[in-house]
Amino acid sequence: MKHDIAIIGGGSAGYAAARTAHETGANVAVIDHGPWGGLCILRGCMPSKAILRSAEIAAHLERAAEFGLAPVEVSADLSAIIDRKARLIGEFADYRREQLHDGRFTLYEQRASFLTPQTLQVGGQVLEADRFIIAPGSSIRHVSIPGLDQAGYITSDEALELREQPESMIVLGGGPIAAELAQFFQRIGTKVKLIQRSHHILSTGDEDLARPVEERFRAEGMEVYTATQLHKFTRDEDGLATAHFSHNGAEKMASGHVILQALGRRPNTEGLDLDNAGVETNHGRIVVDGAMRTNQPHIYAVGDVNGEHEIVHIAIEQGEIAAYNATHPDRPEHRFDERLNTLVVFTDPQVASVGLYEKDCQDEDRPYLVASYPFDDHGKSMTMGETLGHVKILCDPRSGEILGAHIVGPEAGELIHELVAVMYFRGTVQDLAKIPHYHPTLAEILTYPAEELAEQL
């Protein structure tokens, strides 16, 4: 069987590539062994946000007396929370299944592996294509720590299906997934102990963005250990697991009934036989350029499998870029623009960033100006009782163009999009300062650091 474009994977990146290629009139094959939906719908963005909403409401109810309301005793039913999540995810997955089965693409519900740079083994048949787009996603990364496998652990996949609430939990890792799930379980009544190797959680970003989140975690009763070195794990005859680690120059132990291993993911390249296609990899990640092209000019790789960014909206954009380039070989290629990289972490307070961090500028010896403004001095956030965190903006010291913007605080994930829009048009801090903002709103706070920076130019 011969196709114009063969796409391995029907998740967010793969579907975006298939849709884009089909719109050009290409004959498109999508190969996915299922289940349909991809990581975001089935085991990532959507199920995690569904359960986080339950914990968020529980946290609001716990604060009833603060707002002059009768105190409320909150009790979580984890099984009911998972039932609600499952209903929502079922709807999302059904919709993606309908999209893939609506006749636009030839679907192969099989696993794929390369035989040559031009052919795939798909089940019992061989497929040929002019161009290939690899988008199989990622899976949980196995981490070798003495005793961890023997002690036993769950991953984020199992955590999103857990129906019996653990009495206590050790969370390994301090990235977005670890932080979100740690706070979820703490808020529904599990005693959580988070252990992070780096000096602060959310270590890809600036330290000042992570500290307010750590402060909230500790205020809610979570034990947070950063700058640690894990040594081993044990589990006693009563079923209690213990992490043995170094922290602040001392040997520590933390125990829990369940270990949540949230130390990252790995690209799903196993079984693709990429060597047969001559596709270059680096530590399991497929190497691509800005056009999403591998070292083989007719083969592209998008989404988690290239290891560039494990973020769904970026995976979708990469899929669209790859499909355009694959179907328009004679036109100027589209390339991914790193300038508007956006990240949101759905902890409380939320953390949202776009563009460069301060440490990026420092690493690149790039001149910049920076200003910030705290939520504890902002009228609307004070009336809401949400005063933790701040807004921070970085700009070019000559032109005033915004280089990066960061929010840790209430509704950061929504507020960041105004800054993304300004940066999309290469706006300056002077532009942002002049944009009218309704009073009183959370969004007003964005103008304060902009005004401070504009005065410095």
N, C-alpha and C positions, 0 to 999 in steps of 0.2 A: 504494500500500500504506500502511495506517495502523497505527501502533503507539502504545502508551501512553508508552513510553520508548525513545528511540533513543540508543545509546551509540557514540561514535566512538572506536575503539581497544579492543583486547582484551588489553592488557597487565595489569600488576598492579592499577592503579587502575580500568581499565575492567572487568576481570573482577569485581573486588570490588563495583563498582556494579551490574553485571548480576546477580550472585548475590543481592545484597541486594534489588534491585527485584523479581526473580522470586519471592523468598520472600513478598512481599506479594500475589502473584497478578497482578502486572502483565504485560502483553504486551510483551516486551523484544526489541528488535533490537540486534545488535552488528555494527558495520561495521568491518572490519579487512582490509586488503589483504594482510596477512602479511609476513614469516613469523610464525607463531604463537609467543607466549611473552613478548613485550615485552622492554624493555631489561634488566631485572634478570636474567631467565633467559638471554637470548641474548648480551648484550654488556656486562653489568654485574656485579651482585653475585656471582652464582654462578660464572661462568667465572673471574673474577678470584680468588675465594677458592680455587678448585680449583688454580690454578697457584701461588698464594701458599703453599699447603701444601707443595708440592714444595720451594720455596726454604727454607721453615722447617725442614724435615727436613734439608736440606743444611747449614744453619747449625748445627743441633744436632750433626751428624756432625763438622763442623769443630772442635767443642769437645770431642771425645772425650777427649783427653789431660787436659783440665781436671778431668774426673771419674774419673780413674784408669783409663781405658780405652785400648787400643792406638790410636794415631793412625790415622785413616782418610783416604785420598785420595779426595776427592769430585769426580766429574765429571758434569755435567748433560747430558742428552739432551733438548734443547728439543722436538724432534719428538715424542718419547715423552710428554713432559709435556703437550703439546697433544692428543695422542691420548687420554690419560686424561681431560682436560678435556672433549673432544668427546663421549666416551661418557657422561659424567655429564650434560652439557647436553642431549644427545639424549634421555635419560630424562626430564629435567625438562620439556623442550619437548613431548614426546609426551603427558605427563600433562596439561599445560595444553591441548593440542589436544583431548584426550578430554573435558576439562571443558567446552570451548566447543562441542563437537559432540554433547553427550549429549541434545539435544532440548529443553532448557529454554529456549533462545533461538532466534530466527530470525537466522541468520548471513548476512551479505553479504560475500563476499570481494572487495571493491571499495574504491576510494577514495571519500571523501565530500566534498561541498562544499555550502555553503548556497546555496540559491536565494532564499529569503526567511527571515524569522525562524521560520517554521513548516514549511519544507520543505527537503529535501536532495536533491541529485542524487547518486545512487549507481549508478555504471555507466550503464546505459541506462534506468534507471527513476527515478521521483520518489517519495520517501518522505515521509510526514507523521507527525508525532508530537505528543503533548501536551507532552512535556518532552524536553529534550536534555541529554546529559552528554558533554562534550568531554574525551577522554583519550587523545590520540595520542602522548604522550611527548615526547622530545627527541632531538636529534641533535648531532653535533659542531659547535661554533661556529667559523666561519672567522675568523681573526685576521690583520689586515693589518700585516705587519712587512716592511720593505724586504728583498727577496731571499729571503724564506722560501718562497714558492711556487716560485720558480725553483730553490732548493736542494733542494726536495722534503722531505717528511716523512711519517711515519705518525701515526695517532691511536690512541687506546686500542682502537678497533675492530680495527685491523690488528695491534696489538701482541698481542692475545689470539689471533691466528691465526698469528703469526710462527713459522716452523719452522726457519729458519736463524739461529743465534744471532749477533748483531752483535758485532764485536770491541769496539766502543765506541759510546756513545750520549749524546746531549745530550737532557735532559728539560726541557721548558719548562713551568713551573708548579710550584706547591707545595701544591695542594689534595690531598684524599684520594686521587684516582685517580693523580695524578702521583707522590705519595709512595709509594703501594703498589707501583706498577709500577717505579719507580726502584729500590726496594730489591729487588724480585724479580730484575731483570736484574743488579744488582750482585752479588747472592748466587749466581747461577748462572755468574758469570765474566765478564760484560760490564763494561767500564770505564765508569762512569756519571758524568756531570757534570750536576748539577741547577741550573737558573737560575730564581730566584724574584724577582718584583718587590717584594713586601712585605718587611718587616724580619725576618720569620720565616716558615717554612712553616706550613701549617694556620692561615692568618691570620684565619679567622673566629673562632677561639678565643683564649684567653689565651696570652701568650707563654711562660709557665712550663710549659705543656703541650707546646709544640712543641720546646723546647730539648733535652730528653732524647732525642727522636727524631733531631734533627740530630746530637747527640753520637754516637748509635749509627751513623748513616749514615757519618759521617766515620771512626769506628773501623773500619768495614768497608771503607774505602777509597774511598768516594764523595767526589767534590768537590762541595761545596754552596756556592752563592753566593746570598746573600739581599740585599735592598735594592739591587737592580740596575735598570738601565734598558737595554733592548735597543735597539740601533741598526740592525743589519742582519745578513744572513746571506750567506755565500758558499760555493761548493763548488768545489774545485780539480779539475784534470784527472785526479787519482788517485782521485776520488770521496769525498774527505774534506770534510765540511761544517764550517764555522766560524761560531760566533756571536760577534759583536762587541758589547760592552756596557760600561757604566760600573759600577764597583763600588768603594765606599769612596773615591770621588774620583779613581780611576784608570781608565784605559781597559784593558779586558781582552779576551782571546780564549779561547774554549774550542772544541775540535774533537772531532768524532765521526763515525763512519761512518753513523749513523742519527740523525735528529732525531725525537723523540717529542713531538708537540704535544698537551699536556694542559692547555689553557688554558680549559676550560669547555665548556658545552653551551648550546644554544638551543632554545626550545620549537618543536615541530613544528606551526606554524600556517600555514605556506606551503601554498597550495592549498585551504584550507578556505573561502576567500571570506567571512571573518567580517564584512566590511563589508556584505554582503548581509543579514546577520542583525542588523546594528546592534550587534555585540558590541564592547565597548571593550577596547583593548589598550594596553600601555605597554612600549615597546621590545620588541615581539614577544610579550610575556607577557600572557595573558588576565587581566584584573583581576577578582578575586572578593572577596566578603566572607567572614566566618567560617562562613557556611552553605554556602560553595562556589558561591554564586550570582553570576552576572555581572550587568551592568547591565540585562540582559533577564531578567525574573523567572522565565521558564520554561527558561532555559538555564544550565547549570552547567559548571564546568571544574575538573578534578582532576588531581593528579599533576604531572609536570614542566612541563606546558603552562601552569600558572599561575605558575610561577617562585617559589612560596612556599618549598618545600623539596624538593630533589632526593634524597629518601630514600624507599625503597620502603615501609616500614611506615607512613609518613605518607601516602603516595599511596593505600595500601589504606584507611586510616582516612578520608581525604578522599572516596574513592569510596563508602564506606558511608554517610557523612554526606550526600553529594549524593543518593544513591538514596533514603535515608529521607525527606529533605525533598521530593524530587520526587514521592514516592508518598504523602506525608501532608501535603498542603497546608493542611489544616484543624487540624493539631496544632502545638504549640510546636516550633519548628525545633531540630534538633541543630546545634551549632556546634563548630568545631575549637578545642581548648584548647592554646594555645601553651606553657602552663606546663610540660608534660612533654616538650618537644622533646628527643629523644635522638639522639646521633650517635656512631658508632663508626668509627674508622679502624684498619684491620687491618695497620698497620705493626708492626715489632718494635722498641721496645715499642709495644703497642697504646695508643690514645687513646680514651677514652670520656667522654661528657659528657651530663648531663641538666639542664635548667633554665637558670638565668641564669649567665653568666660574670661575672667581676669587672668586666670592662670594660662589660658591660651595666648593671650597678648604677651604675658611675661615670658613664656617659653619661646615665642617668636620674636622677642625684642621689639614688639610693635607698640608705638606710642599710643596712649589712650587717656581719656579723662573719664572719671567715674563719680557718680553721685547716687545716694540712696535716701529713702525716706521710710520711717517706720510706721506700721499700722497702729501702734499704740498712741500715735499723735494725729490720727486721722478720724474725723468726725463720724463717718458712716460705719467704719469698722468698730469704733468704740460703742456706738449704739447697738451693734450686733453682738457685742461681747467677744469679738474675734480680733484680738489685738496682738497676736503673736506674728512676728515676721516683718518683712520689709520689701520694698521695690528697689531694684538697682538697675541703672542704665549706664552703658559704656558708649562713648562716642569718639570719633576722630578729633584730635585736638585742633585741627586746622579747619576742616569743613563742617564739623558738627554732625556728620552722618552717623546714625546710630549703628554701632558695631555689634552690640549684644544687649539683651534685656532679660532681666531675671526677677521672678516674683516668688517669694515664699510667704504664704498667707491665704486668707479666705478667697475662694473662687479663683485661685491663680490660673487654673487651667482654662478658664473662660477669658480672664483679663488679658492673658498673653497674646490673644489673637489681634487685639488692636495694635500691639507692638509689631507683630508679624506683618500686618498690613502696611504699617508705616515703613518698615524695613524693605518690604517687597518693592516699594516705589523709591527706595533709597532715600527715604526721608531723613530729616535732621532733627536734632533736639529743638531747634527753633520752630520747626513745623509742628512737632508734638505739643509744644508749649502754647501754640496759637489755636489749636483745635478746641472748640467749645466742649465743655463737659458739664453735664447736668449735676446740680447739687441738691441733695447729698447722694453721692454714689461712690461705690468702691473705685470706679474707674478714674475718678478725680485724682487719686493719688499718683497716677502715672505722670501727671503734669508737673508735680513738685520737683522731682530730680531733674526733669527736662529743663525747667526754669533755672534751676541752680547751674546746670551745665551751660545753658545759653548765656548766662551772665559771665561765664569764664572765657567765652570765645571772643 
